[in-house]
Amino acid sequence: MSDWKPGPDTAEQGEADEAAGTAPDAAPAPSFDPEPPAPLGVARTPTGHAGVDARLERLADADHLPADGHTEVYEDVHRGLRDELTALDARPAPTPAHDNRS
């Protein structure tokens, strides 16, 4: 003879869990609140050009903003990088001629 005894059926177990306040399949209520901003953890490698490096560091400002604030930072960085590149292509201003007459 076996010592096996049938356990409660599923309905009986569910009722017992509810009475005890421990529903086994109860999932937490979904939250519809947005997650707070979190850094993406993207490494920014210095380029050695101070102007470019300063613009790239500005990207870290987006880490603390919600997604709808990223656009302003990205556009500012893009504009700054474009200005840095334009400055590299600009010809140096001519130096004034010296009047060496005595």
ZANUTI-904246 format. One record per residue (C-alpha): residue number from 1; residue in one letter; y, z, x. Coordinates in Angstrom, 1 decimal. Each point is the difference from the previous one (the first is absolute). Layout:
REM ZANUTI-904246
<atom><n>NUM</n><res>A</res><c2>Y</c2><c3>Z</c3><c1>X</c1></atom>
...
REM end
This chain:
REM ZANUTI-904246
<atom><n>1</n><res>M</res><c2>0.0</c2><c3>0.0</c3><c1>0.0</c1></atom>
<atom><n>2</n><res>S</res><c2>3.5</c2><c3>-0.8</c3><c1>1.2</c1></atom>
<atom><n>3</n><res>D</res><c2>3.0</c2><c3>2.3</c3><c1>0.0</c1></atom>
<atom><n>4</n><res>W</res><c2>2.4</c2><c3>-2.8</c3><c1>-0.9</c1></atom>
<atom><n>5</n><res>K</res><c2>2.3</c2><c3>0.7</c3><c1>-2.9</c1></atom>
<atom><n>6</n><res>P</res><c2>2.3</c2><c3>-2.5</c3><c1>-1.6</c1></atom>
<atom><n>7</n><res>G</res><c2>3.7</c2><c3>0.6</c3><c1>0.7</c1></atom>
<atom><n>8</n><res>P</res><c2>2.7</c2><c3>-0.4</c3><c1>-2.6</c1></atom>
<atom><n>9</n><res>D</res><c2>0.6</c2><c3>-3.5</c3><c1>-1.2</c1></atom>
<atom><n>10</n><res>T</res><c2>3.2</c2><c3>-1.7</c3><c1>0.9</c1></atom>
<atom><n>11</n><res>A</res><c2>1.9</c2><c3>1.0</c3><c1>-3.1</c1></atom>
<atom><n>12</n><res>E</res><c2>-1.0</c2><c3>3.6</c3><c1>0.4</c1></atom>
<atom><n>13</n><res>Q</res><c2>1.0</c2><c3>0.0</c3><c1>3.7</c1></atom>
<atom><n>14</n><res>G</res><c2>3.4</c2><c3>-1.5</c3><c1>-0.9</c1></atom>
<atom><n>15</n><res>E</res><c2>0.6</c2><c3>2.7</c3><c1>-2.5</c1></atom>
<atom><n>16</n><res>A</res><c2>-1.0</c2><c3>2.7</c3><c1>2.5</c1></atom>
<atom><n>17</n><res>D</res><c2>2.3</c2><c3>-1.5</c3><c1>2.6</c1></atom>
<atom><n>18</n><res>E</res><c2>2.9</c2><c3>-0.2</c3><c1>-2.4</c1></atom>
<atom><n>19</n><res>A</res><c2>-0.6</c2><c3>3.6</c3><c1>-1.0</c1></atom>
<atom><n>20</n><res>A</res><c2>0.1</c2><c3>1.0</c3><c1>3.7</c1></atom>
<atom><n>21</n><res>G</res><c2>3.0</c2><c3>-2.2</c3><c1>0.6</c1></atom>
<atom><n>22</n><res>T</res><c2>-1.8</c2><c3>-2.2</c3><c1>2.6</c1></atom>
<atom><n>23</n><res>A</res><c2>-0.5</c2><c3>-3.5</c3><c1>-1.3</c1></atom>
<atom><n>24</n><res>P</res><c2>-1.9</c2><c3>-1.8</c3><c1>2.8</c1></atom>
<atom><n>25</n><res>D</res><c2>1.4</c2><c3>-3.4</c3><c1>-0.7</c1></atom>
<atom><n>26</n><res>A</res><c2>3.5</c2><c3>1.0</c3><c1>-0.8</c1></atom>
<atom><n>27</n><res>A</res><c2>2.4</c2><c3>-2.0</c3><c1>2.2</c1></atom>
<atom><n>28</n><res>P</res><c2>3.5</c2><c3>1.3</c3><c1>0.7</c1></atom>
<atom><n>29</n><res>A</res><c2>2.7</c2><c3>-1.4</c3><c1>-2.3</c1></atom>
<atom><n>30</n><res>P</res><c2>1.5</c2><c3>-3.1</c3><c1>1.5</c1></atom>
<atom><n>31</n><res>S</res><c2>3.5</c2><c3>0.4</c3><c1>1.4</c1></atom>
<atom><n>32</n><res>F</res><c2>2.5</c2><c3>-2.7</c3><c1>-0.6</c1></atom>
<atom><n>33</n><res>D</res><c2>2.6</c2><c3>1.4</c3><c1>2.4</c1></atom>
<atom><n>34</n><res>P</res><c2>0.6</c2><c3>-2.2</c3><c1>3.1</c1></atom>
<atom><n>35</n><res>E</res><c2>-1.2</c2><c3>1.3</c3><c1>3.3</c1></atom>
<atom><n>36</n><res>P</res><c2>2.8</c2><c3>1.3</c3><c1>2.3</c1></atom>
<atom><n>37</n><res>P</res><c2>1.1</c2><c3>-2.3</c3><c1>2.8</c1></atom>
<atom><n>38</n><res>A</res><c2>-2.3</c2><c3>0.2</c3><c1>3.1</c1></atom>
<atom><n>39</n><res>P</res><c2>0.4</c2><c3>-1.6</c3><c1>3.4</c1></atom>
<atom><n>40</n><res>L</res><c2>-2.1</c2><c3>-3.1</c3><c1>0.5</c1></atom>
<atom><n>41</n><res>G</res><c2>-0.8</c2><c3>1.0</c3><c1>3.6</c1></atom>
<atom><n>42</n><res>V</res><c2>0.9</c2><c3>-3.4</c3><c1>1.4</c1></atom>
<atom><n>43</n><res>A</res><c2>0.7</c2><c3>0.3</c3><c1>3.7</c1></atom>
<atom><n>44</n><res>R</res><c2>3.2</c2><c3>-1.6</c3><c1>1.3</c1></atom>
<atom><n>45</n><res>T</res><c2>-0.3</c2><c3>-1.1</c3><c1>3.6</c1></atom>
<atom><n>46</n><res>P</res><c2>3.3</c2><c3>0.0</c3><c1>2.0</c1></atom>
<atom><n>47</n><res>T</res><c2>1.1</c2><c3>-3.4</c3><c1>1.0</c1></atom>
<atom><n>48</n><res>G</res><c2>2.3</c2><c3>1.1</c3><c1>2.9</c1></atom>
<atom><n>49</n><res>H</res><c2>3.0</c2><c3>-1.5</c3><c1>-1.8</c1></atom>
<atom><n>50</n><res>A</res><c2>2.2</c2><c3>2.9</c3><c1>-1.2</c1></atom>
<atom><n>51</n><res>G</res><c2>1.4</c2><c3>-1.9</c3><c1>-3.0</c1></atom>
<atom><n>52</n><res>V</res><c2>-3.4</c2><c3>-1.2</c3><c1>-1.2</c1></atom>
<atom><n>53</n><res>D</res><c2>-1.6</c2><c3>3.4</c3><c1>0.5</c1></atom>
<atom><n>54</n><res>A</res><c2>2.8</c2><c3>1.7</c3><c1>-2.0</c1></atom>
<atom><n>55</n><res>R</res><c2>-0.6</c2><c3>-2.4</c3><c1>-2.9</c1></atom>
<atom><n>56</n><res>L</res><c2>-3.8</c2><c3>0.5</c3><c1>0.1</c1></atom>
<atom><n>57</n><res>E</res><c2>0.5</c2><c3>3.8</c3><c1>0.0</c1></atom>
<atom><n>58</n><res>R</res><c2>2.0</c2><c3>-0.4</c3><c1>-3.2</c1></atom>
<atom><n>59</n><res>L</res><c2>-3.3</c2><c3>-1.1</c3><c1>-1.7</c1></atom>
<atom><n>60</n><res>A</res><c2>-1.1</c2><c3>3.7</c3><c1>0.1</c1></atom>
<atom><n>61</n><res>D</res><c2>2.6</c2><c3>0.7</c3><c1>-2.6</c1></atom>
<atom><n>62</n><res>A</res><c2>-2.2</c2><c3>-1.8</c3><c1>-2.5</c1></atom>
<atom><n>63</n><res>D</res><c2>-2.7</c2><c3>2.5</c3><c1>0.5</c1></atom>
<atom><n>64</n><res>H</res><c2>1.9</c2><c3>2.6</c3><c1>-1.9</c1></atom>
<atom><n>65</n><res>L</res><c2>1.1</c2><c3>-2.2</c3><c1>-2.9</c1></atom>
<atom><n>66</n><res>P</res><c2>-1.9</c2><c3>-1.1</c3><c1>-3.2</c1></atom>
<atom><n>67</n><res>A</res><c2>-1.1</c2><c3>-3.6</c3><c1>0.1</c1></atom>
<atom><n>68</n><res>D</res><c2>3.1</c2><c3>-1.3</c3><c1>-1.9</c1></atom>
<atom><n>69</n><res>G</res><c2>2.2</c2><c3>1.3</c3><c1>2.8</c1></atom>
<atom><n>70</n><res>H</res><c2>-1.9</c2><c3>-1.9</c3><c1>2.7</c1></atom>
<atom><n>71</n><res>T</res><c2>1.8</c2><c3>-3.3</c3><c1>-0.7</c1></atom>
<atom><n>72</n><res>E</res><c2>3.4</c2><c3>1.3</c3><c1>1.1</c1></atom>
<atom><n>73</n><res>V</res><c2>-1.4</c2><c3>1.3</c3><c1>3.3</c1></atom>
<atom><n>74</n><res>Y</res><c2>-2.0</c2><c3>-3.3</c3><c1>0.7</c1></atom>
<atom><n>75</n><res>E</res><c2>3.0</c2><c3>-2.1</c3><c1>-0.8</c1></atom>
<atom><n>76</n><res>D</res><c2>2.3</c2><c3>2.1</c3><c1>2.2</c1></atom>
<atom><n>77</n><res>V</res><c2>-2.6</c2><c3>-0.2</c3><c1>2.9</c1></atom>
<atom><n>78</n><res>H</res><c2>-0.4</c2><c3>-3.8</c3><c1>-0.5</c1></atom>
<atom><n>79</n><res>R</res><c2>3.8</c2><c3>-0.5</c3><c1>0.0</c1></atom>
<atom><n>80</n><res>G</res><c2>0.3</c2><c3>2.1</c3><c1>3.2</c1></atom>
<atom><n>81</n><res>L</res><c2>-2.8</c2><c3>-1.8</c3><c1>1.8</c1></atom>
<atom><n>82</n><res>R</res><c2>1.5</c2><c3>-3.4</c3><c1>-1.0</c1></atom>
<atom><n>83</n><res>D</res><c2>3.3</c2><c3>1.2</c3><c1>1.5</c1></atom>
<atom><n>84</n><res>E</res><c2>-1.7</c2><c3>1.1</c3><c1>3.2</c1></atom>
<atom><n>85</n><res>L</res><c2>-1.7</c2><c3>-3.4</c3><c1>0.4</c1></atom>
<atom><n>86</n><res>T</res><c2>3.2</c2><c3>-1.9</c3><c1>-0.8</c1></atom>
<atom><n>87</n><res>A</res><c2>1.8</c2><c3>2.1</c3><c1>2.7</c1></atom>
<atom><n>88</n><res>L</res><c2>-2.6</c2><c3>-1.1</c3><c1>2.5</c1></atom>
<atom><n>89</n><res>D</res><c2>0.7</c2><c3>-3.6</c3><c1>-0.7</c1></atom>
<atom><n>90</n><res>A</res><c2>3.7</c2><c3>0.3</c3><c1>0.1</c1></atom>
<atom><n>91</n><res>R</res><c2>1.7</c2><c3>-1.4</c3><c1>3.1</c1></atom>
<atom><n>92</n><res>P</res><c2>1.9</c2><c3>2.6</c3><c1>2.0</c1></atom>
<atom><n>93</n><res>A</res><c2>3.8</c2><c3>0.0</c3><c1>-0.5</c1></atom>
<atom><n>94</n><res>P</res><c2>1.8</c2><c3>-1.8</c3><c1>2.8</c1></atom>
<atom><n>95</n><res>T</res><c2>1.5</c2><c3>2.3</c3><c1>2.6</c1></atom>
<atom><n>96</n><res>P</res><c2>3.7</c2><c3>-0.3</c3><c1>0.4</c1></atom>
<atom><n>97</n><res>A</res><c2>1.1</c2><c3>-1.9</c3><c1>3.1</c1></atom>
<atom><n>98</n><res>H</res><c2>1.7</c2><c3>2.2</c3><c1>2.6</c1></atom>
<atom><n>99</n><res>D</res><c2>3.3</c2><c3>-1.0</c3><c1>1.3</c1></atom>
<atom><n>100</n><res>N</res><c2>-0.4</c2><c3>0.6</c3><c1>3.8</c1></atom>
<atom><n>101</n><res>R</res><c2>3.5</c2><c3>-1.3</c3><c1>0.9</c1></atom>
<atom><n>102</n><res>S</res><c2>1.9</c2><c3>2.1</c3><c1>2.4</c1></atom>
REM end
